[in-house]
Each structure stands twice: as structure tokens, then as C-alpha cells.
Amino acid sequence: MVEGCGVPPAQTIVRPATRRDVSDVAELHAAAIDEGFLSTLGVQFLRRLYTRITDSPHAFLIVADGAAEPQRQRVAADDRSGRVVGFVAGAMSKGRLYRQFLVRDGLPAALSSAPQLARSLPRSIETLRYGTSDHGTDREPVGGDRRPGEESELLAMAVAVGGRRRGTGAALVSAFQLTAAQLGSSSARVVVGAKNHGAIALYHGAGFQTVRCLELHAGAESLLLRADLQHISRR
């Protein structure tokens, strides 16, 4: 799903996404992410979700374009070069984002994915319960409760086959951390499958630490990782 740990710096342009990138991001999510529940809902559902993430004041979407000179590896709004080869989505308030999605996009999204939702109703409910709570992974006493915005969550990340082993994943995680810090978050978290060793190594290399194990979906063990962002420049 993600690559980049221990490889040379990415030869990519990393920049905030626009609506023009949403289709590429949705297709990449469906093709590259086999963990979790969202991939089973289809590209049309994912397009609606990532459009909402792009537009929402509670979230952000960052993409990696194709090959570029190393000195241009930065988050730059005016950079656009080639097809999207990777993305990372984050939220300052996952609960507010998901509630906004339910209110504004819930009915058409449900209609477009009705057969998939019906086949996986228990997982749908589990995802909805987790998605509408900002503290659904923080039931243990680790640093106390955090208000929305104090801790951003990395919602999803993927790198296309052509962008792997070039540091694209590491560049995206770094961009996520910088963006979250600039938006006022003092820490970040991510939930990742316990068997996704490549992703776990990548996150550990970026300063995330494993907090605890959890079961977001019954029978599927995941890990909650957290990183301190207070050392990151907010300029």
C-alpha cells in the first residue's frame, strides 16, 4: 500500500490536491488499498468522499505528481506535473468531516453503493461509528482527551506502483505532518493494519510511535500510532 522507508528522496512534486485530482485519487485508492472498508464501495463513492475532503475546512488532501527535479519536492499549490502517483488524506476533525459528508453526500453516496453497503452492513456500521467520533481510537488514557483540531488523523495513503521505491510515501507522510502542524495540530495519529509491516515501518521512520492494538472491524487487528508535531515548523 505504501512505500518509501529507507529509499532515496522522492523524485516527485508534492502539492495540495484540487478537484481535478479527485478521480485519480479515487481510482488509486480502489486499486492500491486493500485494507479497510472504503475500497469495497467503489470508485464513484470514493470520488464523492475525496471531493468532500478537498472542499471541507476540516480536512485536506495532498497528492504526489510524476517525476520532477529533487529540488521541487515541497508542498506547493501552483505545482502540477503529470498524473497523480500518490496521495495522503488527513483530517483535523474526523468526526466533523464524516458528519458533513453524511449530511451533504450521504444519500447519493449510499444510492451509488447500495449493493456493497447491504453486503457489508456490520462493517458499514463500525466504520460509521468510528468515523463520526473524534476519539474513537483514544479510549485508553494516553495524554488525555484531545479537542478536534489538536490532533489530526491520517485517513488514507496510497502510492501507485510506478511511484514506489522512490521515497514517494515518505514525502507524502512528511507533507501530511507539515500541513497538520501548519493547521494547528500538535499531534497526529494513524490507524494501520497490524500486518502491514511496510506501512508501519514507514510511519515509525517518520516519528510515529505505536500506542496500542485495536479492532476497528471485528477479527481484523490494527495498530494506533501517534506522532508529536510540536517540533515541526509552522511557517
C-alpha positions as CSV (number, residue, x, y, z in Angstrom):
1,M,0.0,0.0,0.0
2,V,2.7,2.5,0.9
3,E,6.4,2.5,0.1
4,G,9.3,4.8,0.9
5,C,11.1,3.7,4.1
6,G,14.8,3.6,3.6
7,V,14.9,4.7,0.0
8,P,16.2,7.8,-1.8
9,P,14.2,11.1,-1.7
10,A,11.2,11.1,-3.9
11,Q,11.5,12.4,-7.5
12,T,8.0,13.9,-7.2
13,I,6.1,17.1,-6.8
14,V,4.1,17.0,-3.6
15,R,1.3,19.6,-3.5
16,P,-2.3,20.2,-2.2
17,A,-4.9,18.5,-4.3
18,T,-7.6,20.2,-6.3
19,R,-10.9,18.8,-7.6
20,R,-9.2,17.9,-10.9
21,D,-7.2,15.3,-8.9
22,V,-10.2,13.6,-7.3
23,S,-10.8,11.0,-10.0
24,D,-7.1,9.9,-10.0
25,V,-7.1,9.7,-6.2
26,A,-10.3,7.6,-6.1
27,E,-9.0,5.2,-8.7
28,L,-5.7,4.9,-6.9
29,H,-7.4,4.2,-3.6
30,A,-9.6,1.5,-5.1
31,A,-6.6,-0.1,-6.8
32,A,-3.9,0.2,-4.1
33,I,-5.7,0.0,-0.8
34,D,-6.9,-3.4,0.2
35,E,-7.3,-2.8,3.9
36,G,-10.4,-1.4,5.5
37,F,-13.9,-1.0,4.1
38,L,-14.0,2.0,1.8
39,S,-12.3,0.3,-1.1
40,T,-15.2,-2.1,-1.4
41,L,-17.7,0.8,-2.0
42,G,-16.4,1.5,-5.5
43,V,-14.8,4.4,-7.3
44,Q,-18.0,6.5,-7.5
45,F,-18.3,6.5,-3.7
46,L,-14.7,7.4,-3.3
47,R,-14.9,10.3,-5.7
48,R,-17.7,11.8,-3.6
49,L,-15.6,11.2,-0.4
50,Y,-12.4,12.8,-1.8
51,T,-14.3,15.7,-3.2
52,R,-15.7,16.4,0.2
53,I,-12.3,16.0,1.8
54,T,-10.9,18.5,-0.8
55,D,-13.7,21.0,-0.1
56,S,-14.0,20.6,3.7
57,P,-12.5,23.0,6.2
58,H,-12.0,20.0,8.5
59,A,-9.7,18.0,6.2
60,F,-7.0,18.2,3.5
61,L,-5.8,16.1,0.6
62,I,-2.2,16.1,-0.7
63,V,-1.0,14.4,-3.9
64,A,2.3,13.4,-5.5
65,D,2.7,14.1,-9.2
66,G,5.0,12.3,-11.6
67,A,8.8,12.7,-12.0
68,A,10.3,16.0,-11.2
69,E,13.6,17.5,-10.1
70,P,14.5,16.8,-6.4
71,Q,14.7,20.5,-5.5
72,R,11.0,20.8,-6.3
73,Q,9.9,18.3,-3.6
74,R,7.7,20.5,-1.5
75,V,4.1,21.3,-0.8
76,A,3.4,23.9,-3.4
77,A,-0.1,24.9,-4.5
78,D,0.9,26.0,-8.0
79,D,2.8,22.8,-8.9
80,R,1.2,20.4,-11.3
81,S,3.3,18.0,-13.4
82,G,2.0,14.7,-14.6
83,R,-0.5,12.1,-13.4
84,V,-1.0,11.6,-9.7
85,V,1.2,8.8,-8.4
86,G,0.3,9.0,-4.7
87,F,-1.9,10.8,-2.2
88,V,-2.4,11.2,1.5
89,A,-5.7,12.4,3.1
90,G,-5.9,13.9,6.6
91,A,-8.5,15.4,8.9
92,M,-8.2,17.9,11.7
93,S,-11.6,16.7,12.9
94,K,-12.6,13.3,11.5
95,G,-16.0,13.5,13.3
96,R,-16.9,16.8,11.7
97,L,-15.7,15.7,8.3
98,Y,-17.7,12.5,8.4
99,R,-20.8,14.2,9.7
100,Q,-20.5,16.8,6.9
101,F,-20.2,14.0,4.4
102,L,-23.3,12.2,5.8
103,V,-25.4,15.4,5.6
104,R,-24.3,16.7,2.2
105,D,-23.3,13.5,0.4
106,G,-24.8,10.6,2.4
107,L,-27.9,9.9,0.3
108,P,-26.4,10.0,-3.2
109,A,-23.3,8.1,-1.9
110,A,-25.5,5.4,-0.4
111,L,-27.6,5.0,-3.5
112,S,-24.4,4.7,-5.7
113,S,-23.1,1.9,-3.4
114,A,-26.3,0.3,-2.1
115,P,-25.4,-3.3,-3.1
116,Q,-21.9,-3.1,-1.4
117,L,-23.3,-1.4,1.7
118,A,-26.0,-4.1,2.0
119,R,-23.5,-6.9,1.7
120,S,-21.3,-5.4,4.4
121,L,-23.8,-3.8,6.8
122,P,-21.9,-4.7,10.1
123,R,-18.7,-3.1,8.7
124,S,-20.6,-0.1,7.5
125,I,-21.9,0.5,11.0
126,E,-18.5,0.0,12.5
127,T,-17.0,2.5,10.0
128,L,-19.7,5.0,10.6
129,R,-19.4,4.7,14.4
130,Y,-15.6,5.2,14.2
131,G,-15.8,7.9,11.6
132,T,-18.2,10.2,13.4
133,S,-16.2,10.1,16.6
134,D,-13.0,12.1,17.1
135,H,-11.9,9.9,20.0
136,G,-13.0,6.5,18.7
137,T,-9.4,5.3,19.0
138,D,-8.5,7.1,22.2
139,R,-10.3,5.1,24.9
140,E,-7.1,4.4,26.7
141,P,-5.7,7.2,29.0
142,V,-2.9,8.3,26.7
143,G,-2.3,12.0,27.1
144,G,-5.9,12.7,27.9
145,D,-8.7,13.7,25.6
146,R,-7.9,16.0,22.7
147,R,-10.2,18.6,21.2
148,P,-10.9,18.5,17.5
149,G,-8.0,20.2,15.7
150,E,-5.4,19.4,18.3
151,E,-4.7,16.1,16.8
152,S,-5.0,15.4,13.0
153,E,-5.6,11.9,11.7
154,L,-4.1,10.4,8.6
155,L,-7.1,8.9,7.0
156,A,-5.7,7.1,3.9
157,M,-2.5,7.0,1.9
158,A,-1.5,5.1,-1.3
159,V,1.3,5.1,-3.8
160,A,0.9,3.8,-7.4
161,V,3.3,1.0,-8.5
162,G,5.2,3.5,-10.7
163,G,5.9,5.8,-7.7
164,R,7.1,3.2,-5.3
165,R,10.7,2.6,-4.0
166,R,11.5,6.3,-4.8
167,G,10.6,7.8,-1.4
168,T,7.1,9.0,-2.5
169,G,5.5,7.5,0.6
170,A,8.0,9.2,2.9
171,A,7.4,12.6,1.1
172,L,3.7,12.3,1.5
173,V,3.9,11.5,5.2
174,S,6.2,14.4,5.7
175,A,3.8,16.7,3.8
176,F,0.9,15.4,5.9
177,Q,2.8,16.2,9.1
178,L,3.8,19.7,8.0
179,T,0.3,20.5,6.8
180,A,-1.3,19.3,10.0
181,A,1.2,21.3,12.1
182,Q,0.5,24.4,10.0
183,L,-3.2,24.0,10.6
184,G,-2.7,24.0,14.3
185,S,-2.4,20.3,15.3
186,S,0.1,19.4,18.0
187,S,0.0,15.7,17.3
188,A,-1.1,13.2,14.6
189,R,-2.4,9.7,14.6
190,V,-3.0,6.9,12.1
191,V,-4.6,3.5,12.3
192,V,-2.9,0.8,10.2
193,G,-3.4,-2.9,9.8
194,A,-1.1,-4.8,12.2
195,K,0.2,-7.0,9.3
196,N,1.0,-4.0,7.1
197,H,4.7,-4.1,8.1
198,G,5.8,-1.8,5.2
199,A,3.4,1.0,6.3
200,I,4.3,0.6,10.0
201,A,8.0,0.9,9.2
202,L,7.3,4.0,7.1
203,Y,5.3,5.7,9.9
204,H,7.9,4.7,12.5
205,G,10.6,6.2,10.4
206,A,8.6,9.5,10.3
207,G,8.4,9.7,14.1
208,F,5.1,7.8,14.8
209,Q,5.1,5.5,17.8
210,T,2.7,2.6,18.4
211,V,0.2,3.4,21.1
212,R,-1.9,0.3,21.2
213,C,-3.7,-2.5,19.3
214,L,-7.4,-2.2,18.4
215,E,-10.1,-3.9,16.3
216,L,-11.7,-1.3,14.1
217,H,-13.5,-4.2,12.4
218,A,-14.2,-7.5,14.2
219,G,-11.4,-10.0,13.7
220,A,-9.0,-7.5,12.0
221,E,-6.3,-6.3,14.3
222,S,-5.0,-2.8,13.7
223,L,-2.5,-0.5,15.4
224,L,-2.9,3.0,16.6
225,L,0.2,5.1,16.0
226,R,0.8,8.7,17.2
227,A,3.4,11.4,16.4
228,D,4.2,14.6,18.1
229,L,4.1,17.6,15.7
230,Q,5.2,20.3,18.1
231,H,8.8,20.2,16.8
232,I,7.7,20.8,13.2
233,S,8.0,24.4,11.9
234,R,4.6,26.0,11.3
235,R,6.0,28.7,8.9
